[in-house]
Amino acid sequence: MNKGRARLGMFEGNLEEGELEIGQAAALVTQIRSASDVIQQLIQEYQSLLTLIKNELGPF
């Protein structure tokens, strides 16, 4: 993976001469969302977990 076309594509960003291996997880994609939606969900999940931790451990 660190040689030849894979190195050019994945590590050096040369998509003209290199290659990317991106198909392995394609079946896991169930929806296409904007980056904004993804970030908002991450923030909401973080806040929910933080609240849960605070409720379990008390103030810190």
C-alpha positions in Angstrom: 0.0 0.0 0.0 3.0 2.3 0.5 4.2 1.8 -3.1 3.3 2.7 -6.6 -0.1 3.9 -7.6 -1.6 3.5 -4.2 1.1 5.7 -2.6 0.6 8.3 -5.3 -3.2 8.5 -4.9 -3.7 8.0 -1.2 -0.6 9.6 0.3 0.4 12.2 -2.2 -3.0 13.1 -3.5 -2.0 12.5 -7.2 -5.3 11.3 -8.6 -4.1 11.5 -12.2 -1.3 8.9 -11.8 -2.5 7.3 -8.5 -5.4 5.3 -7.3 -7.8 5.3 -4.3 -9.4 2.3 -2.6 -12.8 3.7 -1.7 -15.3 1.0 -2.5 -15.1 -1.2 0.5 -17.5 0.8 2.7 -19.8 2.1 -0.1 -22.5 -0.4 0.9 -22.7 1.2 4.3 -23.8 4.6 2.9 -27.6 4.9 3.5 -28.1 8.6 2.9 -26.3 11.6 1.5 -26.1 14.5 4.0 -24.5 17.9 4.0 -21.4 18.5 6.0 -23.3 21.0 8.1 -25.9 18.3 9.0 -23.1 15.8 10.0 -21.4 18.4 12.2 -24.7 19.4 13.8 -25.4 15.8 14.6 -21.9 15.3 16.1 -22.4 18.4 18.3 -25.8 17.2 19.5 -24.5 13.7 20.3 -21.5 15.2 22.1 -23.8 17.4 24.2 -26.1 14.5 25.0 -23.2 12.4 26.1 -21.7 15.2 28.2 -25.1 15.6 29.9 -25.3 11.9 30.6 -21.8 11.8 32.0 -22.5 14.9 34.2 -25.7 13.2 35.5 -23.8 9.9 36.3 -20.7 11.5 37.9 -22.1 14.7 39.2 -20.5 18.1 38.6 -16.8 18.0 37.8 
